[in-house]
Amino acid sequence: MSRVDLKKPSLCTSEPLAKETLCHALSVFDKMVRSCYGPTGRLKQLHNGVGGYVRTTSQSSALLGGLSVTHPVLKLLTASVQNHLARFSDCGLFMAIFCCSLLEKCQGLNVAPCTFIRISQRLLSLCIDYLASETCGCRMQVDFSSSKIPLDLVRSIIISKPASRLSRMEANHISILVLEAFLFTIPQNIDTQMTLGKCIYIPIKNKQVSDSAVYPGLLIEVPEMDLRNIPPIKRDTSGMIKMVLFSMSLSGDLSENGEGVIVIPQGVYLEAVVLAQLLNVCKQIVKDGVGVFVCQKVIHPALQQYLKENHVVTIERVGLSLMEPLKKMTGAQPIPSLQFLSPACCGYLKDLQTLSIASKWFFHLIPNDPVVCSLMLCNRNETAWDELKLACQTAEHALQLTLRDPWVLLGGGCTEMHLSSYIRHMTSTVEESTLEDLSCSRAEFRMVADAFCSSLETVACCLDHDGGNILTDMKWGHFWSVPPDVPSRSDWSDLIWKCGCGLCDKEQGLHWRMLQSCASPFLPQSCIHESSVTSIDNLILDCFAAKRNGLQVAVETASLLLDLSYIIEDQN
């Protein structure tokens, strides 16, 4: 008789944000994400208690992916950040820090959570409307006919990942390669239904970063023995190479024939029958003038030998991940079964070459329209390579988002400071009708507005990890930092050179104030004009779509968490 356990009652927790255990967990999480932020962020090591792979990172996607979270509120927060990263790849730390800061500020105010939520949503609308307006002073338009702004955007993302261990020259080299690879993925013939190609990352570890390179087309790693005595490649009358692509196994077994009973007459050898059928298929392929035979899975050695004797190059075990890029760049239709074999399934290549890179051998498949490219990515060790690949993928995704929404935001903390100055100015006077709509007093509105702006400034301040002083100028509303242990009465112009994004310098006769000091609200001006943007090298920029969405989701997540009254957990 099986043992029967009594069912445990559900655990009901009221006012979860007021509990000490959650406050402590949020505080630890907040400190962790703050310490990772920016180019000088502190690295974290992720490993489990029983050994296994150790990851060194400061990137939010890797950090949250390897983080074990148990509290339901913290699970909701991390899931919200991860969902944002799944769509936009970037600005995960920005979102987490801003959300945690809003929660912390609300806990310290004598304002009801529902009131804080309503006012925060109104302030968020002000930010989003300003970012979309023509008068916005912290965004600039991207013109892809020039590489200046796209390259600065890529470089800004690459250098913000310190675990990649890149020098300035190496970061520049990788940034150029990522932009070049992205441009390869844009089709030459653009129509209303344009679909971008794909960049494949080829791992080359224990090599110098400067050895990295981009190749149009696809690099497929093969054993060295497969490259011996390659037959002359057959071409059609136009000089193109016809290619066929199989997604089924050609090993000669029956593993993919599904379930059922197979009746085999006496004296019939099933393997021989199947192999003979596959050989007939190969004869037809040779007759059709195919020059390259690619299979996702295994090709029987007898078939490979026959194809080789008939001057057909075979490439096997390419894997599922390369099937879509192969289809996209050659036009070949993957053949899932022999009954679907037809000349219409064939694709075409411009050329096929062999490459030897760092003791690895590759077939280089070159298409006529290189919408697929291979980025051979090198780094000194496995950990640094993983971080660099993730940084390159983030930068590539940022370019894709920017192509669809061609704007960028000023980076280096300047957008956060600029938005804070704008919101402080816009909320310095508030109409009675607004207060009535929000059902709040003037004092409550100002407290929440100050908390909202302070949270934006908190994110910018997290870029400094050495205890320096943070300033903002009284004209543009940008982010400036000075070294630690500098007397507050010092002449700031002797200590600073450029703002966080690099667009403003001290020669413009600016006046600064420390963040903690009181000052009258002012409307920040725009310092973005064509001459300054094109003449300044190495601007620090952020992806417009990613940061805008991070701003929205941070406020919405904080509002959701503040609105929680109970947590009910099933303990069975």
Salt bridges, closest charged atoms under 4 A:
ASP5 OD1 - ARG3 NE 3.60
ASP30 OD1 - ARG34 NE 3.04
ASP90 OD1 - LYS161 NZ 3.91
GLU104 OE1 - ARG34 NH2 3.50
ASP152 OD2 - LYS148 NZ 2.49
ASP152 OD1 - ARG155 NH1 2.74
GLU170 OE2 - ARG380 NH2 2.42
ASP211 OD2 - LYS207 NZ 3.80
GLU256 OE2 - LYS297 NZ 2.44
GLU316 OE2 - ARG317 NE 3.84
ASP351 OD1 - ARG235 NH2 2.83
GLU387 OE2 - ARG55 NH2 3.00
ASP405 OD2 - ARG548 NH2 3.19
GLU416 OE2 - LYS547 NZ 2.76
GLU432 OE2 - ARG442 NH2 2.63
ASP450 OD1 - ARG424 NH1 2.73
GLU457 OE2 - ARG424 NH2 3.34
ASP466 OD1 - ARG42 NH2 2.97
ASP542 OD2 - LYS547 NZ 2.75
